[in-house]
Amino acid sequence: MEPDPDRRRGAWRRRITDVALIALCALVGLYAAALRLAVPGAVPPALVYADIAIGLLGCLGLWWRRRHPLHVATVLIVLCTFSEVASIAALAAVFTVASRCPARTAATTAVASLLALGLFFVLRPEPAVPLWALVLLLVTVHAAVVGWGMLVRSRYELIESLRERAAAAEIEAALRSERAQHEARETLAREMHDALGHRLSLLSVHAGALAFHRDASPEEAARAADVIRENAHRALQDLREVIGVLRAPVGEVPLPDVADIGELVSESRRAGNPVELHDEHGVTTGGRPVPATAGRTLYRFVQEGLTNVRKHAPGAAVVVRITGAPGDRIEAEVENAAPPGPAPDAAAGSGAGLRGLAERATLVGGVLEYGPTGSGGWRVGMRLPWPA
């Protein structure tokens, strides 16, 4: 894998900075040594040349100041006790320590540098400059260098924290996207379960009737085949609509609403199931606007209730009751009587439909209730809020 171009540019920039810093420290040190040589008898020339050689080696040590800031600073501070040329490089090393190490370490390094320079001027005093002025100058310069380094360090830490926040935000966005995809898959599973379960239960009823009544008249067989064909076609259509909801923009594909409950009941009646719809308040007629989410939840509730009756109590009479008023709540129930024949195995169902209904009701602030009735039937009820 090729290295990041930005990282390569940053590495080249740091190398150029290090070379420039080494050259600058060497030039300043050489200028100070030249001033020493310009004064005859002030310092023996051999000592000045030794100072230059040691100082230039110390300046070269700045190349490793980023990887080993404290070690390089320690070596340069020791060198500047007898090398004036190395003192400028020692200041650069103190700056590096202040910009990369904790404040206590930076302060300790600065004090050590001051003591080393103090020892240097004790060994080689400067008669042209008063002692107090020299001390004030050294303290001021070191304070400025340490303050500058700590400012750079705080800025670097701020940039790093912003990068960490950006990385955390990217991870959080990825997790949100993954959660949204998971919720979309759950929504698709619920829609497919509700839509296809209703149609396939109708197909199962009529296919079972054809298999049981083999002596049925051609007209009855043709009528049952028409119902099977119609519901198979509608099952495919429902599946296309469910998948289309996920592909198309929100609102582009129509979804079932409370006004479609009447069609559900009519389909069940045409399939031979005795279903009665009691809607005294006209909730399903469209006379009173019901919120889209609540209406779709109510539709799925009735659809799942009728499907469960066909699965677990085939041929039983069913009553669908819907009441409610705006500003209060919607109450709906699907109740079936005891099946006329032997009931299917109760363990055949997984209960996914009722769990899905409970989740739907909870999402819109409602509640689902279900259980057996005293007459041997089954009742499923749902209460949903109906804002005014």
N, C-alpha and C positions, 0 to 999 in steps of 0.2 A: 504494500500500500504506500502510495506517495505521501510524503510529509505535507502538512498543512502549509499553503503558501504564506499565510499570515504569520505562522510560527517561524518559518524560515526567514521572513523579513525581519521579525523581531530579533532572531539570533544574530543576523548580520548587523543590525543596529546596535546591539549590545557590544559586539566585537569592535565596531568602529569607535564607540564611546570609550571602551577600555584603552584602545590604542591612543586615542586623542588625550585621555587623562594621563597615561604614562608619559607621553611626549611633553605635555604641559608641565607635569611635576619635574621631569628631567630638565627642561629648559629653565624653569624658575630656580631649581637647585644649582644649575650651572652658572646662572647669572649671579646668585649669591656667592658662589665660590670665586667667580671672576672678580667680584668686588673685594673679597679677601686678598686675592693675589695682587690687586692694584695698590694695596697699602704695604709698602716695603717694611719688613720686620715685624708686622703685626702677628702673623702666624707662619710657621715654617712651611715652605712650599711642599715638602714631602708629606706633611700632615694634611694639607689641603688636597693634594692628589689622592691620598688614601681616602679622605672624606668623599671625594667625587666618585671613586670606584665603588665604595660601599653604598653610597647613596643611589648610584645608577642601578646596582643590583637590587636595592630595595624598591626602586620604582618599577623594575620588571616584575617584582612580586605582586604588583597590583593586578596582574592578569588573572590571578586566582582569587581575587577579593570577593567575587560573587559566590563561589562555591565554598570557600573557607574564610568568611569575613573575620571571625575572631582570631584565628591562627595568624592570618596575614597581619592584622593590626598589632598583635602581640610581638611579632618579629620586628616590625617597623618601629614600634615604640622602643624596643631594646636598641635598635640601630641608631635612632635619633639621639641617644644619650651621648654619642661621640661623632655623629655625622649630621652636619647642617643640611646637606643635600637631601637626606632621607626624611627630614622633618615635614616637608611638604607632602610627601607620599604618606607619611603617618597621619596627617590631617585627612587625606582622602580615605584612608582606611578607617579612621574614626567615624567619618560620615557614613561609610558603608555599614559599619556596625550599628549605628543609630537608625539606619533605614531598614535593617533586616532583623535586629535582635530586640529583646525587651528593653524597656527604658532603664531598668537597673543596670543591665549589662552595658548599655551605652554610656551611662553616667560613670560607671567604674572605669571604662576604657578611656573616657575623656580625662578623668583625674590622673590616671596612669600616664597619659600623654603629657599632661601639665608637669607632673613630677619629673619625667624624663627630660623635658626641655629645661626645667629648672636646674637639673643636674648638669646639663650641657653648658648652660650659661654660668654655672659656678666654676666648671672646669675651664671654660673659655669666655671670660666676662666680656661685656660690650661697654667700654668706657664712654662711648659717645651717647648712650641712651641711659637715662636714669632708671634705677631698679623698679621704682613704683610704676613708671610708664610701661616698662617691659612686661611687668606682671599684669597690669591692666589690659595691655594689648593681647597677651596670650589668653587670658581668661575670656575676653570678649570674643576673640576669634573661635575659641573652642565652644563657647556657648552658642554662637551663631551656627557653627557646623553641626553641633548636636541637634539644635532646634530645627534646622533645615532637614536633617536626616529623619527626625521623628515625624515631621510634616509629610515627607515623602512616604514614610511607612504607613501613616494613617490613611493617606490617599490610596495607597496600594491595597490596604485592607478593605477600604470602602469599595474599590473596584471589584475585589474578590467576592465581597458579600453580595454585590449586585449580580455578579455572574452566577453565584450559587442560587440567588433568588430566581434568576432567569431560568436556570436549569431545573429548579424545583417547580417553577410555573409550567415548563414544558412537560415535566413528568405528570403534574396534576392535570394538564390539558389532555395528555394521552390517556390517563386513567378515566377522565370524564368521558372521552370519546369511546373508550372500551365499555364503560358502564352504559352509555347511551346505546351502543350496539347490542349489549346484552338485554337492555330493556326493550329494544326494537324486536329482538328475537322472541322475547317473552310475549310481546304484544301480538306478533305474527302467530305464535303457537295458540294463544287464546282465541284469536279471530278464526283461525282454521278449525280449532276444536268446536267452537260454537256454530260456525257456518256449515261445516261439512258434517258435523255430528247430527244436526237437524235433518239435513237432506238424506244422509245415509241411513238414518233410522227409518225414514219413510220408505226408502228402497228395501230395507230389510223386512219391513212389515208386509209389503206387497209381494216380495219374492217368496217370503214364507207362506203367504196365503196361496200363491200359485202352486207351491210345492205340496201344500197340504190338501188343497181341493183340486185334485187331478181330474175330477169329473165335472169341473166348472164348464159352463156353456162358452161357446166361442166369443159371445159378446162380453161376458164377464172377464175372460182371459184378455181380450183386446183392451178392455177398459183398464185392467190392472197393468198391462204392458204400457199403455199410454201414460199412466201415472209414473211408472218406473222410468220411462224415457224422459218425461218432463222433469222429474226431480234429478235425474242424472245430468241433464243439460243445465239445470239451475245450480247444481253443485259445482260444475265446472265454471259457471259464470261467477258464483260466489268466490271461488278460489282465485279467479282472475282479478276480481275487485280487491280482495285482501292483499294480493301481491302488488297490485297497482297502487294501493294506498301507500306502501313503503317506497315505491319508485317515483310517484308523482308528487308535486308540491302539495302542501297542506291545503285542503279544501277543494282540490281539483277533481278528486274522485268522490262521488256521493257515497255516504255510509248510511246504513239503516237507522231509522229514527223511530220515535214513539208512534208516529202515524202509520208505520208499516206493521204494527202488531195485528191489525185487522186482517191483513193478508196472511200472516202466520196462522191465525185461527181458521181462516177459510181453507188454507192448504190442508190443515189437519182434518177438517171436516170432509174435504174431498177425498182424503185418504181413508175415510171410514172411521175416524176417531170422534166420539161424541164429546165435543168441546163447546162450552158456553162462555161467553164474554160478558161480564157485568162491569159496565163503565158508566155509572150514573152521572158522574161529573164531566164527562166528555173529554177525558184526558187524551184519548187516542184519536179523537176526531180532528185535532188541530185547532179547535176553537180557542184554547188557552195555550200560549206559547210556553213550551217546556225547554229548559236549557239543553243544548245539543248533547253535552256529555251525559247528563242525566237521562235524556231520551234514549240515547244509544245503549246505556246501561240497562234501562228498563226493557228495551227490545231484546237484548241478549238474555235477560233474566227469563222472560216468557219463552223464548226459543229454547233455552236449556231446560226449562221446566217441562215443556211439551216433549222434548227429546227423551228426558228421563222417564216420563210416563210410558212412552212407547217401548223403552228398553225394559223397564222393571214391572210395569203393570199394563201389558197390552190389552186393549179393549175396555179399559176402565173409563168411566165417565170423569170428565175433567171440568173444573170451573176455574176461570181466570177472573179475578176481581182486581179492579184498579180504582182507587179513590185518591182524592187529594185536592188541594187548592193552593194557588200562589201565595207566598208568604208563610206557608206552613210546611207541609211535606207531602210526598207521594208515597202511598202505601199500595203494594201489589202483592198478590199471592196466587200461587198455582196449587190447587188442591185436587187430588184425585181420590175416587172411591176405591174400595177393594177390588182387585182384578176379578173378572168373572171366572177365570180358569186358574190353574196352578201358577203361582208367581215364579218367575225365573230365579235363578240362584242370586241371592243378594250380594254375594262376593264377586259377581262378575264384573261389577263396575269398580274403577279405581278411585272414584271420588274426585278426579281432577276437575270435573265440571263445576261441582259445588265449591271447591277451593278457588277456582277462577272467578266464580260469581262473588264470593266473599271478598276477594282482592279488588274486584271492580267496585263493589259497594264501598269498601274502605277508601278507595282513591277519591270518591266524590263525597265523602263524609257521611255515608250511609251505613246500614247494618243488614246482615242476612241472618235469617232464622229458618230452621228446617227440623222436621221430626215427624214421627207417625201420629196419626189421628186416632181418636177413640174407636172409630168404625172400621179400622183395619186399613185405612188408606195412608196417604202421605201428603204433607203440606210443606211448601217452601214459601217463605215470605221475605219481602225486602222493603225497607224504609229508606227513602232518599230525601234530602232537603230540596225544597222548591222555593228559591228566592222570589220575592215579589217583583 
